[in-house]
Amino acid sequence: MFGNDVDFLLSVHRTHAAELRADAAAERLARSVPRSGRTWLGRRQPARRTGDDRR
């Protein structure tokens, strides 16, 4: 259908490369955020015990 349309193939390549860069950036950002007991507001959450679920 498209044959070897150079402009089309180049636009597909650039779009795919941009998506890969965006995915890599999102993964780097996710790894850079510390995984601690804090919420996004920076307050520490109280430690939950197993008995707290029954209340």
N, C-alpha and C positions, 0 to 999 in steps of 0.2 A: 504494500500500500504506500509506504513512505519511501521505499527504496533506500538510497544512501544519501538522503538529504542531510548535508553537513550541518546546517544550522539547527535542524531538529535534534540530531544526535548530540551536538554540543550543548544544547539547552537541557537535554535529559541528563547528560553527564554533570553539568553544573548544578542542577537541582539536586541530584543524588548526592553529590559531594557536599552541598550545603546542609542537607539533612544529616549526613554522617557527622559533620562538624558540630551541628546543634546537639545531636545525641551524645557525642563525646563531651561536650561542654556541660550538659546536664548531669552526666555521670560524674565528672570531676567535681561539680558543685555539690552533689549529693555526698560524695566521699569527704569533702572538706568540712561539712557541718558536723560538729561533735555530737556523738550519740550519748547523751547523758540524761540524767533525770530531770532536766529542765524543760519548761514549756517554751513556746516562742516568745513569751513575755520575759523570760529570764528568771522566773521564780521557780524555786525547787519544789517539787511535788513531795508530799509526805509519803513515806514508805507504806505500801499497802500490805496488809497481812491477809492470809487466806480466810480468816474469820470475818473480814470486812465485807465480803460479798453477800453474806447471809442477812445483813441488816437492811 
